[in-house]
């Protein structure tokens, strides 16, 4: 898969492992630095960790943060892939303000989609195939409503079945938390959006200034750590914890309050959660709400991550907290006066920094990190009872339909899933082109004149 990671990017960051990066891809990657990163590097040296390229082979250490950005502006997949061809591709037609309601089938073959736009129900026919890319929640719900779901769900909702597959099972994300707030004596190490968003700063951003405050609100530093549990499994060179500095511009407990300019948090999550051995989570349809006529995913979704049902995931997060405290107790961070403010709820109930206090922090501030994946799991075809799609991302047992998004990931990646999702879509695009190139060649051989056949164009 490395070639697909490289194919997607134009790397302009500071890391030096050149054979791990691409330089001709549509997504520009820059390194997000800042004053706090220099403190982070010195803390790494104090604790005996190396600084390395986070996008190379996995190893323990500290790293800067690479992000999809160019000249201070976020580079989205829309900016990189779709926007440049919106006006130039004759066969590309993007319909805005539309909600797909159902995939249409003739027997086991996908023929198009039914969608609603401005209150009007419309149909569009697929001449080649339907590609579903609605995400780890949107894709399962579209498949549910189209008759592709577990037997019990279709029976309860009275939806006409197309095929029975474990759609919505295998829901995965990274269990974690935001530890803090920490305070420093020198607010200049962090950029505070609300306190510093002046007319001049906004003008700098409009001019694509990399140093504008709106250009650099991402995390500036991260670390990949091998937990005690991983070491006990002899995984000494395989990190399973990620920590990163985040500067929140809002109070997660009281969003309407102002944030002091000298506060920051440390985000952390378990990269290889053990709860997978107890079965991952699930997303399913609230059948009662569906039968009452609800259409919005917010009203229909029943989500169960099953976080912290594994004692080991619990202990790994407690380990992450202690690692974070070691980092922030280094001379490098103490020079800028770093201190931890107590969690008000937990400090009322338990002695500050006691084992009970930290358990309260995990239970009170625990969260997922929006790395949702796995709900249409890729597997080994019809022989795999847990799979929804095969290795070409085609829905098992059906024709002319694929899923291309994070929902197909069988087991969550060991870090942020963004790059992995982009790479898998590059791989899927290659597969789609190859499949239809073969059909094109067969047709040309049958008709004897390639010029009379319109070569297909596909958008996923």
Helices and strands as residue ranges (DSSP letters): H 2-8, E 9-11, G 18-20, E 27-32, H 35-47, E 61-70, E 73-74, H 77-77, I 78-82, G 83-85, E 98-106, E 109-117, E 120-125, E 130-132, H 135-145, E 148-149, H 151-157, E 163-164, E 169-171, E 176-183, G 187-189, H 193-196, H 199-206, G 213-215, E 221-225, H 228-232, E 241-246, E 263-270, G 274-278, E 281-285, H 287-291, H 297-300, E 301-304, H 311-328, H 331-334, E 339-340, H 344-349, H 355-365, E 366-367, E 401-403, G 406-408, H 418-447, G 450-452
